[in-house]
Amino acid sequence: MSWHVFPEISGAGHFYDLASHQFDYLDYVFGPITNVNGVASNLGRLYPAEDTVSGTWKHESGVIGTGSWCFVVDKNQFTDEIEIIGEEGRIVIPTFTHGKVNVYTKKGNTELEFTNPEHIQQNLVKQIVDELRGIGNCVSTGVSAARTSWVLGEIVKDYYNSEPQ
């Protein structure tokens, strides 16, 4: 088993490892999250960390979000996307998988070609290196990372503050 599922090593489970990037992106697009609630569980009992998580949150901008993560779902049911729904339609974005960005409006549907880099963290690492070299700016900062860490902690706090799982 991966070190990611042992909270004494990783701090939590796959949720912390993966959702951190999703929340960092949402923070960038919609602004800081000011209110968050969640529930986490270990339904599969395959490892000590949480494997199923749901959360609700509100951004400073007024945007409200919900999310569900299940790391023990059958491979045939696996999805990996962020869906943004608004007055004029919706956008579906793959997060860690390769796929198309789909834009759905009253005028029709549009598929935008999008390929994540082979190493998913490549764009962030490049931004950090460029900023350190003085030739660019990284959109993710220590401040936004601290906000994201707070969101993740709030969502799983009851899981880790309860009796041993």
VEXDREN-2710 file (C-alpha; in Angstrom, 1 decimal):
% VEXDREN-2710
k/r/px/py/pz
1/MET/0.0/0.0/0.0
2/SER/1.0/3.5/-0.7
3/TRP/2.3/5.8/2.1
4/HIS/-0.6/8.1/1.1
5/VAL/-3.1/6.0/3.1
6/PHE/-1.2/6.1/6.4
7/PRO/-2.2/9.2/8.3
8/GLU/0.8/9.0/10.6
9/ILE/3.0/9.5/7.5
10/SER/0.9/11.6/5.2
11/GLY/-1.4/13.4/7.6
12/ALA/-4.5/11.9/6.1
13/GLY/-5.4/9.8/3.0
14/HIS/-5.8/10.3/-0.7
15/PHE/-8.3/13.1/0.0
16/TYR/-5.5/15.4/1.3
17/ASP/-3.2/14.4/-1.5
18/LEU/-5.6/15.0/-4.4
19/ALA/-8.4/17.3/-3.2
20/SER/-5.7/19.8/-2.1
21/HIS/-5.0/20.6/-5.7
22/GLN/-8.7/20.8/-6.6
23/PHE/-9.4/23.2/-3.7
24/ASP/-6.4/25.3/-4.6
25/TYR/-7.8/25.7/-8.1
26/LEU/-11.2/26.6/-6.8
27/ASP/-9.6/29.1/-4.5
28/TYR/-7.9/30.7/-7.5
29/VAL/-11.1/30.8/-9.6
30/PHE/-13.7/31.7/-7.0
31/GLY/-11.7/33.2/-4.1
32/PRO/-11.1/32.0/-0.6
33/ILE/-13.5/29.6/1.1
34/THR/-15.0/31.1/4.2
35/ASN/-17.4/28.4/5.4
36/VAL/-16.9/24.6/5.1
37/ASN/-18.4/21.4/6.4
38/GLY/-17.8/17.8/5.7
39/VAL/-18.0/14.2/6.6
40/ALA/-15.4/11.5/6.1
41/SER/-15.5/7.8/6.6
42/ASN/-13.6/4.6/5.9
43/LEU/-16.1/2.4/4.2
44/GLY/-13.7/0.0/2.5
45/ARG/-11.6/-0.7/5.6
46/LEU/-8.6/-1.3/3.4
47/TYR/-6.3/1.1/5.2
48/PRO/-6.4/3.5/8.2
49/ALA/-7.1/6.8/6.3
50/GLU/-10.5/8.0/5.2
51/ASP/-11.6/6.7/1.8
52/THR/-15.0/8.4/1.3
53/VAL/-15.5/12.1/1.8
54/SER/-18.2/14.7/1.2
55/GLY/-18.1/18.4/1.7
56/THR/-20.0/21.6/1.2
57/TRP/-18.4/25.1/1.2
58/LYS/-19.0/28.7/0.4
59/HIS/-16.5/31.1/-1.2
60/GLU/-16.0/34.7/-0.2
61/SER/-17.4/35.6/-3.6
62/GLY/-20.7/33.9/-2.7
63/VAL/-20.2/30.8/-4.9
64/ILE/-21.4/27.6/-3.1
65/GLY/-19.8/24.2/-3.8
66/THR/-20.3/20.6/-3.0
67/GLY/-17.9/17.7/-3.5
68/SER/-17.7/13.9/-3.2
69/TRP/-14.6/11.8/-3.2
70/CYS/-14.6/8.0/-3.0
71/PHE/-11.3/6.2/-3.3
72/VAL/-12.8/2.7/-3.1
73/VAL/-15.3/3.0/-5.9
74/ASP/-15.4/0.3/-8.6
75/LYS/-13.1/1.1/-11.5
76/ASN/-16.1/1.1/-13.9
77/GLN/-17.7/3.9/-11.8
78/PHE/-14.6/6.1/-11.5
79/THR/-15.0/9.8/-12.5
80/ASP/-12.5/12.6/-12.0
81/GLU/-13.9/16.0/-12.7
82/ILE/-15.0/19.4/-11.5
83/GLU/-18.4/20.6/-12.7
84/ILE/-19.1/24.3/-12.5
85/ILE/-22.8/25.1/-12.9
86/GLY/-24.0/28.7/-13.5
87/GLU/-26.9/30.7/-14.9
88/GLU/-25.8/30.2/-18.5
89/GLY/-24.8/26.6/-18.4
90/ARG/-22.1/24.4/-17.0
91/ILE/-18.4/23.4/-17.5
92/VAL/-17.0/20.0/-16.8
93/ILE/-13.2/19.9/-16.3
94/PRO/-11.0/16.8/-15.8
95/THR/-8.7/17.2/-12.9
96/PHE/-6.1/14.5/-12.9
97/THR/-7.1/12.4/-15.9
98/HIS/-6.7/13.2/-19.6
99/GLY/-9.9/14.3/-21.3
100/LYS/-11.8/17.2/-22.8
101/VAL/-13.2/20.3/-21.1
102/ASN/-16.9/20.3/-21.9
103/VAL/-18.9/23.5/-22.0
104/TYR/-22.7/23.2/-22.1
105/THR/-24.9/26.2/-22.8
106/LYS/-28.3/26.9/-24.2
107/LYS/-26.6/27.4/-27.6
108/GLY/-25.1/23.9/-27.6
109/ASN/-22.2/21.9/-26.3
110/THR/-18.5/22.6/-27.0
111/GLU/-15.6/20.2/-26.4
112/LEU/-12.2/21.9/-25.8
113/GLU/-9.1/19.8/-26.3
114/PHE/-7.2/19.6/-23.0
115/THR/-4.3/17.3/-22.1
116/ASN/-2.8/17.3/-18.6
117/PRO/1.0/17.0/-18.7
118/GLU/2.4/13.5/-18.2
119/HIS/3.5/14.5/-14.7
120/ILE/0.4/16.3/-13.3
121/GLN/2.4/18.5/-11.0
122/GLN/4.6/19.8/-13.9
123/ASN/2.8/23.2/-14.4
124/LEU/2.9/24.0/-10.7
125/VAL/6.5/23.1/-10.4
126/LYS/7.4/25.2/-13.4
127/GLN/5.5/28.2/-11.9
128/ILE/7.3/27.9/-8.6
129/VAL/10.7/27.6/-10.3
130/ASP/10.0/30.5/-12.6
131/GLU/9.0/32.7/-9.7
132/LEU/12.1/31.7/-7.7
133/ARG/14.2/32.6/-10.8
134/GLY/12.4/36.0/-11.1
135/ILE/10.8/35.3/-14.5
136/GLY/7.2/34.6/-13.5
137/ASN/4.6/34.4/-10.8
138/CYS/3.1/31.3/-9.2
139/VAL/-0.6/31.5/-8.8
140/SER/-0.5/29.2/-5.8
141/THR/1.1/30.8/-2.8
142/GLY/1.8/30.0/0.8
143/VAL/-1.3/32.0/1.8
144/SER/-3.5/30.1/-0.6
145/ALA/-2.0/26.8/0.5
146/ALA/-2.8/27.6/4.1
147/ARG/-6.4/28.3/3.2
148/THR/-6.6/25.0/1.3
149/SER/-5.1/23.1/4.2
150/TRP/-7.7/24.7/6.5
151/VAL/-10.5/23.6/4.2
152/LEU/-9.2/20.0/4.0
153/GLY/-8.9/19.9/7.8
154/GLU/-12.4/21.2/8.4
155/ILE/-13.9/18.5/6.1
156/VAL/-12.2/15.6/7.8
157/LYS/-11.9/16.9/11.3
158/ASP/-14.7/14.7/12.8
159/TYR/-13.1/11.6/11.3
160/TYR/-9.7/12.3/12.9
161/ASN/-11.2/13.7/16.2
162/SER/-13.4/10.6/16.8
163/GLU/-12.5/7.3/18.3
164/PRO/-9.9/5.2/16.3
165/GLN/-11.4/3.9/13.1
END
